[in-house]
Amino acid sequence: MITGKNYIGNLLSSIGHKTFKTFNPQTNLENKEVFTEASEIEIEQATQLAASAFKLFKKVSGSRKSEFLNEIANEIESLGDTLLQMYCNESGLPVDRAIAERGRTVFQLRTFANLVKEGSWVEAAIDTAQPTRTPIPKLDIRKMLVPLGPVVVFGASNFPLAYATAGGDTAAALAAGCPVIVKSHPMHAGTGELVATAIIKAAEKTGMPNGVFSNLNSSGVAVGISLVKNSKIKAVGFTGSIQGGKALYEMAAQRPEPIPVFAEMGSVNPTVLLPNSAKTKGASWAKTYASSITLGAGQFCTNPGLILGIKGQDLSNFIQVLCEEIVKVEPTCMLHPNIVSAYESNKTKILAHKDVEVKGTIYKEVKPNYSRQIITTVEGATFLKNTNLHQEVFGPFSMVVQCENAVQLEEIISKLEGQLTGTLLAEDELENYSTIVEALQNRVGRIIFNGVPTGVEVCPSMVHGGPFPASTDSRFTAVGPESIKRWGRPFCFQNWPNSLLPNELKNENPLAIERLVNGVKTLDKI
């Protein structure tokens, strides 16, 4: 069923000369399938086809796009155990995780299907003409969101389904009316091809233009660089490292026509353990956080990699229980030897600092590609002076910073880079730490009270993003129906004949969507 070829629209192609295989970290062996990296000719064919498809796809009604998205979900489900097995073979993740992630992927697609079928997401606004207004007559002005154009989506390493070929970025971009070219992640090329086949089948069944979707294999960075530099590409979606996201962001900004890069990058997701909580529930939170830190071998962008507290016996007790609990968790398989290597390298860099102390870790031998979780601690003053200690260690790693007092705690929070999440663990004491709450709010996209940051709900209220470098544009979320707004731009019609307006802006409101008419939200006709 796996061909190892690229999808250029609905055409399978493999004219390139560079091949590669994926890797099974559980068996510590390469998988048998051979994949061909997309050539420059195939990249140009895919972008040209996407540009041609955009002329038609941008006019496709919300109802028909909804059918397309729902059919993608149907086709993914019909892949059954074939998809689950490939997912596990390429990621080392258990089948239960594969099932859960497939369910999330399907849910996202159906969420966007419902969104575009209803149609109000375009934020239609109408200000009708007032020809008798003095001293200057008012013209008829109408605005809505329209799609940007062909989009490149980079598949993520840590979510082979939900943040990959048919993941949130792809679903949102297709819903907005943008053709998508996926730069498949080299760790999950087989999973990507299976899902790409599902999307192509769905496009053909629902009559979408050829080129609305393409899937390109890559073993390194070359394919992604060519795509971002291609003039036919109008936006980029990326989930991954700060280094990779920044490189794409800068590359896109240097084009003759700069384009937006919506990158969700690294985050240490600071958790603040306030004194009363440390005293009354410290042991309980320690057990909870031991599970959160090690969940999925720590390979989540919302992993709690930094815990901040005020020095004292209660914080010491928390650290002790956290370390006791974390060593009880059996080490688990990481995604790839490269991920393991990066984890070990980044740990080593942190531990090289003489004032960083290891408080709890796994010392026993583990299987190849399995991680050893670790808890470290450092003084607040040391952490402030050494920004290298602020960086993410992708894996089951967390650092506890022991602050001298609330003033130092606030200073540390204020000097952190932008983060996806921030958490406060508190017991009837938040009002006494309002400046710390405000400082944390200024550094994150989502603030959590008495919980863990791991777990990102797909819903309209979710914000998965944050100040740079958590994401490249903190005004947008990468998760939930609101993420569709990344792939649209506001467009205005002035004094346009009603019969030639898009249905979203016509007087008759044929789609029966909510619109802002002369400053009032309404479903009424004009």
Summary of the structure (lengths in Angstrom):
residues: 526
radius of gyration: 24.7
end to end distance: 54.1
largest distance: 83.5
contacts: 1895
relative contact order: 0.13
helix: 42%
strand: 20%
